Amino acid sequence: MAQLNYKSSLAQYRRYLAVIREQPMFAASLGLVLSLMLVIILVSAALRPTLVAIASLLGDIRQQSEVEKKLDEKIAEVTAAQAVYLKNESRLKVLDEALPIGRKYAAWAIRLEDVASESGVKVAEWSLLEGKNFSVSLVGDVPELKRFLAALENLRRLVEIESVQLAKEKELTLIMKGVLKSYEEKQD
Amino acid sequence: MRKNKIDRDIVMVLVMTLITLTAWVGFEVYRAYTRVNISPVPDKQLLKLSPTLDIPVLEKLESRTP
C-alpha cells in the first residue's frame, strides 16, 4: 500500500515538473529568489565578519603607524637634544646657578650679604615668606646703594624685584621686595 | 498572473534585504576601521621637544657675576 502511495506521489511530482517546464518565467524567478537568498546568507554569515576583521586590522595598522611616526620624531628630537646637551654640558652649570632646582634661598642670601658688604651697605633686616618672597632693608648712602643695586642687577641668580623703596630717617634706607625664582616654580 | 505577482514581491523583499544588509556591513566596516583598539600613548610622551639650545642666553648668563 505504501509502495502504491509512493508511486502515485512520484507520478504527481513528474506532472508538476512538466508543468513547471512549460512555465520558464516561474523557473527563472525561482532561480533568482534562491540566488538572492544565497547572496544574503553569504553576505551576513561570511562576508561581514571577514570585512569587519580586515577593516579592524587596517584601522589598527593606521593608528599604530601614526603613533610610530610620532615616536620616531620624538626619538630623533631626543637624540638631537642629547647631542646638543653633550656639546654644551660644561656650560650648563650656569643654568643651575641662574635657575636652581629647589629654592636655595640660603646660598642667595649669603651672596647678597657679600655683595652688600662689597658695596659698603649694611643689611638691616631680612624677611622671607613661603621660601621665595623676600624683603630686605639696606642702610647706606646713595653711591653705596647704587653700587649695590648695580651689583645685584648683574648677579647670575634670577630674581624678580617687585618694589624698591627709599626711606630717609636717621640714615638712608632701601627697602626691596621681590621673588626668588627657581625651577620648581616654573614647572608649577 | 497571481503567482507572478507573489514572485515579484518576494524578489523585491529579498533585494531590499540585500541593500539593507550591504549598508549594515558598510557601517560595520567603517566603525571597525575608525575604532581605537590600541592602548593610548600618553600625550606627555608624544609632546614635541625642541632640540635647540639658546646659546646667546647662556653667553649672557656666563657674562654675569656668579
HADDOCK unambig.tbl for C-alpha pairs under 7 A between the chains (distance, minus, plus):
assign (segid A and resid 29 and name CA) (segid B and resid 7 and name CA) 6.57 0.50 0.50
assign (segid A and resid 33 and name CA) (segid B and resid 11 and name CA) 5.87 0.50 0.50
assign (segid A and resid 36 and name CA) (segid B and resid 14 and name CA) 6.34 0.50 0.50
assign (segid A and resid 37 and name CA) (segid B and resid 14 and name CA) 6.96 0.50 0.50
assign (segid A and resid 40 and name CA) (segid B and resid 18 and name CA) 5.83 0.50 0.50
assign (segid A and resid 48 and name CA) (segid B and resid 25 and name CA) 5.70 0.50 0.50
assign (segid A and resid 51 and name CA) (segid B and resid 29 and name CA) 6.31 0.50 0.50
assign (segid A and resid 52 and name CA) (segid B and resid 28 and name CA) 6.43 0.50 0.50
assign (segid A and resid 52 and name CA) (segid B and resid 29 and name CA) 4.80 0.50 0.50
assign (segid A and resid 52 and name CA) (segid B and resid 32 and name CA) 6.00 0.50 0.50
assign (segid A and resid 55 and name CA) (segid B and resid 29 and name CA) 5.66 0.50 0.50
assign (segid A and resid 55 and name CA) (segid B and resid 32 and name CA) 5.71 0.50 0.50
assign (segid A and resid 55 and name CA) (segid B and resid 33 and name CA) 4.73 0.50 0.50
assign (segid A and resid 56 and name CA) (segid B and resid 32 and name CA) 4.69 0.50 0.50
assign (segid A and resid 56 and name CA) (segid B and resid 33 and name CA) 4.89 0.50 0.50
assign (segid A and resid 58 and name CA) (segid B and resid 33 and name CA) 6.50 0.50 0.50
assign (segid A and resid 59 and name CA) (segid B and resid 33 and name CA) 4.36 0.50 0.50
assign (segid A and resid 59 and name CA) (segid B and resid 34 and name CA) 6.02 0.50 0.50
assign (segid A and resid 60 and name CA) (segid B and resid 37 and name CA) 6.42 0.50 0.50
assign (segid A and resid 60 and name CA) (segid B and resid 38 and name CA) 6.68 0.50 0.50
assign (segid A and resid 70 and name CA) (segid B and resid 46 and name CA) 6.41 0.50 0.50
assign (segid A and resid 71 and name CA) (segid B and resid 46 and name CA) 6.42 0.50 0.50
assign (segid A and resid 74 and name CA) (segid B and resid 46 and name CA) 6.74 0.50 0.50
assign (segid A and resid 74 and name CA) (segid B and resid 48 and name CA) 6.60 0.50 0.50
assign (segid A and resid 74 and name CA) (segid B and resid 49 and name CA) 6.96 0.50 0.50
assign (segid A and resid 77 and name CA) (segid B and resid 49 and name CA) 6.18 0.50 0.50
assign (segid A and resid 77 and name CA) (segid B and resid 50 and name CA) 6.81 0.50 0.50
assign (segid A and resid 77 and name CA) (segid B and resid 51 and name CA) 5.71 0.50 0.50
assign (segid A and resid 78 and name CA) (segid B and resid 51 and name CA) 6.84 0.50 0.50
assign (segid A and resid 80 and name CA) (segid B and resid 51 and name CA) 5.65 0.50 0.50
assign (segid A and resid 81 and name CA) (segid B and resid 51 and name CA) 4.11 0.50 0.50
assign (segid A and resid 81 and name CA) (segid B and resid 52 and name CA) 6.75 0.50 0.50
assign (segid A and resid 94 and name CA) (segid B and resid 61 and name CA) 6.54 0.50 0.50
assign (segid A and resid 94 and name CA) (segid B and resid 62 and name CA) 6.43 0.50 0.50
assign (segid A and resid 154 and name CA) (segid B and resid 64 and name CA) 5.44 0.50 0.50
assign (segid A and resid 154 and name CA) (segid B and resid 65 and name CA) 5.95 0.50 0.50
assign (segid A and resid 155 and name CA) (segid B and resid 64 and name CA) 5.78 0.50 0.50
assign (segid A and resid 155 and name CA) (segid B and resid 65 and name CA) 4.93 0.50 0.50
assign (segid A and resid 155 and name CA) (segid B and resid 66 and name CA) 6.04 0.50 0.50
assign (segid A and resid 156 and name CA) (segid B and resid 61 and name CA) 6.14 0.50 0.50
assign (segid A and resid 156 and name CA) (segid B and resid 64 and name CA) 5.27 0.50 0.50
assign (segid A and resid 156 and name CA) (segid B and resid 65 and name CA) 5.61 0.50 0.50
assign (segid A and resid 156 and name CA) (segid B and resid 66 and name CA) 5.16 0.50 0.50
